[in-house]
Amino acid sequence: MSQRTLISIAGSPSDSSRSTLLLNALILRLEAKGVSVRRFSLDSFDPRALLRAQLDDPKNARFIAEARSAEGIVLATPVYKAGYTGALKAIVDLLPPEALQEKFGFGLATAKSRAHLEATAVSFSRLFAFFRVAHEIPAVTLLDDEVFDPRDHTRFSTGAERLLDDRAQAILRALG
Ligand SMILES: Cc1cc2nc3c(=O)[nH]c(=O)nc-3n(C[C@H](O)[C@H](O)[C@H](O)COP(=O)(O)O)c2cc1C
């Protein structure tokens, strides 16, 4: 069995989240190739312990341990106030600076404004630089209008599907 493992963080607090749907579709592609993905979202944490960054909290401690042992990290977020969400920030803030060293990093964001998507892609790069990830896979940034097929809102657009296929391949290459 393959040992390839990564962690994902869904940064949207929304129950019907576009960015989380895209993340899940990416994860399905990776799992089909034998990658083990440990999924995290706001629901994985005790809110009080998360916001206080209590490192001895069992859920926080489990997240940190999973991040340390994974080979990469995949982030997904809606753009809130021209950046990634506070939920994602609170989760990532749990990690010590060396936790992602020598791993790969990838971010996915959805938003209403293209300018804010670009700002969020830059924020991902800054975050990965802080953690000294070895390899940053180019972010996927999609406007709300670009996520779904304009004729059938139960399906992703062709463009979104292509980007997910491309980044799944890039992640598989990064995992070796
Ligand atoms: C609180 C809040 C703040 C937002 N701020 C921005 C913003 O600054 N720029 C932008 O382009 N879109 C903004 N949006 C729109 C969302 O980024 C966009 O609809 C996104 O695709 C939602 O993703 P989700 O479905 O995964 O939650 C905001 C939405 C909410 C609810």
The ligand as an SDF file (V2000), in Angstrom:
LIG
                    3D

 31 33  0  0  0  0  0  0  0  0999 V2000
  -18.1970   37.3880    4.8450 C   0  0  0  0  0  0  0  0  0  0  0  0
  -17.8890   37.3540    3.3680 C   0  0  0  0  0  0  0  0  0  0  0  0
  -16.8730   38.1460    2.8740 C   0  0  0  0  0  0  0  0  0  0  0  0
  -16.5670   38.1390    1.5100 C   0  0  0  0  0  0  0  0  0  0  0  0
  -15.5620   38.9370    1.0590 N   0  0  0  0  0  0  0  0  0  0  0  0
  -15.2400   38.9050   -0.2560 C   0  0  0  0  0  0  0  0  0  0  0  0
  -14.1790   39.7140   -0.7510 C   0  0  0  0  0  0  0  0  0  0  0  0
  -13.5360   40.4810   -0.0290 O   0  0  0  0  0  0  0  0  0  0  0  0
  -13.8780   39.6370   -2.0730 N   0  0  0  0  0  0  0  0  0  0  0  0
  -14.5620   38.8080   -2.9280 C   0  0  0  0  0  0  0  0  0  0  0  0
  -14.2030   38.7660   -4.0950 O   0  0  0  0  0  0  0  0  0  0  0  0
  -15.5660   38.0040   -2.4840 N   0  0  0  0  0  0  0  0  0  0  0  0
  -15.9230   38.0420   -1.1770 C   0  0  0  0  0  0  0  0  0  0  0  0
  -16.9440   37.2430   -0.7040 N   0  0  0  0  0  0  0  0  0  0  0  0
  -17.5880   36.3000   -1.6480 C   0  0  0  0  0  0  0  0  0  0  0  0
  -17.0110   34.8800   -1.4910 C   0  0  0  0  0  0  0  0  0  0  0  0
  -15.6030   34.8710   -1.4950 O   0  0  0  0  0  0  0  0  0  0  0  0
  -17.4300   33.9710   -2.6440 C   0  0  0  0  0  0  0  0  0  0  0  0
  -18.8250   33.9750   -2.8320 O   0  0  0  0  0  0  0  0  0  0  0  0
  -16.9090   32.5590   -2.4160 C   0  0  0  0  0  0  0  0  0  0  0  0
  -16.9540   31.8310   -3.6280 O   0  0  0  0  0  0  0  0  0  0  0  0
  -17.6930   31.7840   -1.3630 C   0  0  0  0  0  0  0  0  0  0  0  0
  -17.0420   30.5320   -1.2020 O   0  0  0  0  0  0  0  0  0  0  0  0
  -17.6870   29.3290   -0.3920 P   0  0  0  0  0  0  0  0  0  0  0  0
  -18.9370   28.9550   -1.1550 O   0  0  0  0  0  0  0  0  0  0  0  0
  -16.6440   28.2420   -0.4550 O   0  0  0  0  0  0  0  0  0  0  0  0
  -17.9590   29.7630    0.9990 O   0  0  0  0  0  0  0  0  0  0  0  0
  -17.2820   37.2840    0.6330 C   0  0  0  0  0  0  0  0  0  0  0  0
  -18.3320   36.4880    1.1560 C   0  0  0  0  0  0  0  0  0  0  0  0
  -18.6330   36.5250    2.4950 C   0  0  0  0  0  0  0  0  0  0  0  0
  -19.7560   35.6520    3.0250 C   0  0  0  0  0  0  0  0  0  0  0  0
  1  2  1  0
  2  3  1  0
  2 30  2  0
  3  4  2  0
  4  5  1  0
  4 28  1  0
  5  6  2  0
  6  7  1  0
  6 13  1  0
  7  8  2  0
  7  9  1  0
  9 10  1  0
 10 11  2  0
 10 12  1  0
 12 13  2  0
 13 14  1  0
 14 15  1  0
 14 28  1  0
 15 16  1  0
 16 17  1  0
 16 18  1  0
 18 19  1  0
 18 20  1  0
 20 21  1  0
 20 22  1  0
 22 23  1  0
 23 24  1  0
 24 25  2  0
 24 26  1  0
 24 27  1  0
 28 29  2  0
 29 30  1  0
 30 31  1  0
M  END
$$$$
